[in-house]
Amino acid sequence: MIGQRESASGAHFAFTDRWGGVSAAPFAELNLGGAVGDDPEAVRNNRELAAKSLGLDPTLVVWMNQVHGNDVAEVDGPWSTDPVPQVDALVTATRGLALAVLTADCVPVLLADPVAEVVSAAHAGRPGMVAGVVPAAVRAMVKLGADPSRIVARTGPAVCGRCYEVPEAMRAEVVAVEPAAHAVTRRGTPAVDVAAGVHAQLDRLGVRDREQSPVCTLESDDHFSYRRDRATGRLAGYVWLG
């Protein structure tokens, strides 16, 4: 259920795998995405199971309506609006409030400054990385008192550069914005490494404490992958203080 979990000076990070939930195929088992065609009751049950396994109150987990953009929302509690606003990053200084990001190949980015007690979760697919969603999230954290030199950054399971094949023109567009995202598949065709691009952006911002998951979602049967399966579930990354 929880494929990776880590704590650092009062900040907590976690990434799920696909197991331990109640969803039926093709969303089996721990689908946490509510907009992929799964039974809504199964998704609610899965979100409750995942939260409780982390010691979290499911009602204090804030989700996003992700659209591959660069908008950031500052939150201090669960959403009071329905539908949930369209954003691709969240930031909070509220202890006990968990921020969640959904992915199935995109890069889930979790950020925390334990000293300032500010955390952020960002959804960085190829368009979001190019649009600068991660720098936008860091800027939002700084406005709340965070210092990039203190920020702890963790990126979770995502499609790797060797598997993310794209047309040459698309790679050129991405590399024009972020050269570190240049990649080549095992067959020698053009590819994009979104995680490498995200980490290069964080490095330029002064974020030094960074770790990247070694898991490629497309290669791992333990993780959902949209590029591999199309109809599939969503993984989640969680970050919180407490």
PyMOL commands that set and color helices and strands:
alter all, ss='L'
color gray80, all
select helices_A, chain A and resi 40-53+58-60+126-131+133-143+148-150+168-177+179-181+194-204+226-229
alter helices_A, ss='H'
color red, helices_A
select strands_A, chain A and resi 2-8+11-16+61-62+72-74+89-92+98-103+107-113+118-124+152-155+182-184+190-192+209-212+235-241
alter strands_A, ss='S'
color yellow, strands_A
deselect
rebuild
show_as cartoon
